[in-house]
Amino acid sequence: MTTLLTVEDAAAELGTPVRFVRRLIQERRIRFHKIGKYVGSPERILKSSSPPAPCRL
């Protein structure tokens, strides 16, 4: 069975703010599973390919 990370855990794993992970989920740029009102991302997905870094101006 796949381990699901919460948005907060995924942000800590990636070293990014929670807001950035929520935006990646909203834009469907990372895979996620919605269970009721909870959203989780598979741990292996986050470790296999990092999402693009946030752009700073």
Protein Blocks (a to p, Z undefined) as FASTA:
>chain_A
ZZdddfklmmmmnopafklmmmmmmnopaccddehjbccddfklmmmpccdddddZZ
